Amino acid sequence: MATRALLRDVGQRPIDDAVVLWFPGPANATGEDVAEFHVHGGRAVLAALFAALSAFADVRSAEPGEFTRRAFENGKLDLTEAEGLDDLIHADTDRQRHQALRQLKGLLGDRARDWRARIIEASALIEAGIDFSDEGDVPAELIAPALAKVKALLFEIEEVLAGQGRSERLRDGLVVAIAGPPNVGKSTLMNQLARREVAIVSPHAGTTRDVIEVQLDLDGYPVTVIDTAGIRETDDPVEQEGVRRARARAADADLVLWLSDSSQAAIDHDGSAPIWKVRNKIDLGAAGRPLAEGPGQGSFQISASRGDGVLELISALVEFAQTYFGGSESGLIGRTRQRKLLEDVAAGLRRCLTVVGEGEELAAEELRTAAHSLGRLLGRVDVEDILDVIFREFCVGK
């Protein structure tokens, strides 16, 4: 119910002409009675309203994530949906938003509830076989369909886990490091990719001393581009630290663009990530074109200052991102916690199939363990140790 009202403080002094919305529980987002004040957004209005509300006994500002946690505790959201809401709040690109929205709509939670119900069905059959162990062939008639259910369920979960963490990758983003010797145009290329001045460009070698990062949206894919210090031997202790950080950051990157101004330049990189050789400053010599060298590798010739070849390099980065993230939009798993618990479920189902020959009681216990892990995934059992960690990531008031 919406009502237009003149809000006043405890001294009856007017605060604002506002709209007040009343949402009685439990048919609302949190399951509790909620009142919303829609006021004009000036700082003085907000300060006066907060002061008036704080004057009431037992009234305080919400903690970060408190409203969402109340919704979870009142059964309005399961834990996977709450995590999806957090991802939606922090989504930087359209693809991240789409994936988070799927989680918020219960994509993983609905499947997990179905899996848990099927595990309980199989467990009930096995335990019934235990109860009727003196009835001749009854146990075999019950255990065979139970094991068939377990095998089918294990196959489904293993298919989900086979996504190789692509959904988690989309959530975290692709990291691309620009590395190479000093004064080859790394900062200029960084500015070209960002389409703004984010790094200082200077003709003097060693200008970049620290790692500079910029977040990009490449065709909906989240990409973090890193400009690193020029890698060379130096006696300057500050530059030495910059080189050390550059090597460490490039080693952790998902892709390294090794920039040089010579086609014969050696690559000085120890990481396991794919390396693309990028020859810069072709405007000072013979112009070239990008040459593909196979999956995950490439050789490009560009002019970072003039822009020659940069669009081709960006197109190649988009293609790399598409391959790197793969079918993430159809993925169910968005977080490491979710993957770990599903791996625990799959392990329990495998053990069930292995130990059933040693005793139906052992198989039933493994099924109970798997069902418990799915309960932890949904946040319905034994998750107090992780709730604070998850909900404190939310912004205040969510």
Long-range contacts (C-beta under 8 A, 24 or more apart in sequence): 7-37, 7-39, 7-49, 7-52, 8-52, 9-48, 9-51, 9-52, 9-55, 10-52, 10-55, 15-39, 15-45, 15-48, 15-49, 15-52, 16-40, 16-45, 16-48, 16-49, 26-74, 29-67, 29-71, 29-76, 30-67, 30-70, 30-71, 30-74, 30-76, 31-70, 31-71, 31-74, 31-75, 31-76, 32-70, 32-74, 61-396, 62-396, 62-397, 63-392, 63-396, 64-391, 64-392, 64-393, 64-394, 64-395, 64-396, 64-398, 65-390, 65-391, 65-392, 65-393, 65-394, 65-398, 66-391, 67-397, 67-398, 68-391, 68-394, 68-398, 69-387, 69-391, 72-379, 72-387, 72-391, 78-106, 78-109, 78-112, 78-378, 78-379, 78-380, 79-109, 79-377, 79-378, 79-379, 79-383, 79-390, 80-106, 80-108, 80-109, 80-112, 80-334, 80-338, 80-377, 80-378, 80-379, 81-105, 81-106, 81-109, 82-379, 82-390, 82-391, 83-334, 83-335, 83-337, 83-338, 83-390, 84-334, 85-394, 85-398, 86-390, 86-393, 86-394, 87-171, 87-334, 89-394, 89-395, 89-398, 92-173, 92-215, 92-217, 92-222, 93-217, 93-220, 93-221, 93-222, 94-217, 94-220, 95-170, 95-220, 95-221, 95-222, 95-325, 95-328, 95-329, 96-170, 96-171, 96-222, 98-329, 99-167, 99-170, 99-171, 99-328, 99-329, 99-331, 99-334, 100-334, 102-329, 103-334, 107-332, 108-332, 108-333, 108-334, 108-338, 108-377, 109-378, 111-160, 111-332, 112-374, 112-377, 112-378, 113-378, 115-153, 115-156, 115-157, 115-345, 115-374, 116-371, 116-374, 116-375, 116-378, 118-149, 118-153, 119-150, 119-153, 119-349, 119-367, 119-370, 119-371, 119-374, 120-371, 121-146, 121-149, 122-146, 122-147, 122-149, 122-150, 122-153, 122-367, 123-364, 123-367, 123-368, 123-371, 125-149, 126-356, 126-360, 126-363, 126-364, 126-367, 127-360, 127-364, 129-360, 130-360, 130-361, 130-364, 133-360, 139-360, 143-356, 143-360, 143-363, 147-353, 147-356, 150-349, 150-352, 150-353, 150-367, 151-353, 153-349, 154-346, 154-349, 154-350, 154-353, 157-342, 157-345, 157-346, 157-349, 158-346, 160-331, 160-332, 160-333, 160-342, 161-333, 161-339, 161-342, 161-343, 161-346, 163-326, 163-327, 163-328, 163-331, 163-332, 163-333, 164-326, 165-333, 165-339, 166-325, 166-326, 166-327, 166-328, 166-331, 167-328, 167-331, 167-332, 167-333, 167-334, 168-333, 168-334, 168-335, 168-336, 168-339, 169-324, 169-325, 169-328, 170-221, 170-222, 170-325, 170-328, 170-331, 171-334, 171-335, 172-222, 173-215, 173-221, 173-222, 173-223, 173-224, 174-221, 174-222, 174-223, 174-224, 174-254, 174-255, 174-320, 174-321, 174-324, 174-325, 175-223, 175-224, 175-226, 175-252, 175-253, 175-254, 175-255, 176-223, 176-224, 176-225, 176-226, 176-253, 176-254, 176-255, 176-256, 176-257, 176-317, 177-225, 177-226, 177-228, 177-249, 177-250, 177-253, 177-255, 177-256, 177-257, 177-273, 178-225, 178-226, 178-227, 178-228, 178-257, 178-259, 179-228, 179-231, 179-246, 179-250, 179-256, 179-257, 179-258, 179-259, 179-269, 180-230, 180-231, 180-258, 180-259, 180-260, 180-265, 181-230, 181-231, 181-232, 181-260, 181-265, 181-268, 182-206, 182-229, 182-230, 182-231, 182-232, 183-207, 183-230, 184-230, 184-259, 184-260, 184-261, 184-280, 184-281, 185-259, 185-261, 185-280, 185-281, 185-304, 185-305, 186-227, 186-228, 186-230, 186-259, 187-212, 187-227, 188-280, 188-304, 188-305, 189-257, 189-259, 189-278, 189-280, 189-302, 189-304, 189-310, 190-214, 190-225, 190-227, 192-304, 192-307, 192-310, 193-225, 193-310, 193-314, 194-225, 198-227, 199-227, 205-230, 205-232, 206-230, 206-234, 206-236, 206-239, 206-242, 208-242, 209-238, 209-239, 209-241, 209-242, 210-242, 210-245, 211-245, 211-246, 211-249, 218-314, 218-317, 218-318, 218-321, 219-318, 219-321, 219-322, 221-318, 221-321, 221-322, 221-325, 223-317, 223-321, 226-250, 226-253, 231-268, 254-324, 255-317, 255-320, 255-324, 257-313, 274-320, 276-300, 276-316, 278-302, 278-313, 280-304, 281-305, 282-308, 282-309, 283-308, 290-316, 295-323, 296-320, 296-323, 337-386, 338-377, 341-373, 341-374, 341-376, 341-377, 342-373, 342-377, 344-369, 344-370, 344-373, 345-370, 345-373, 345-374, 345-377, 348-373
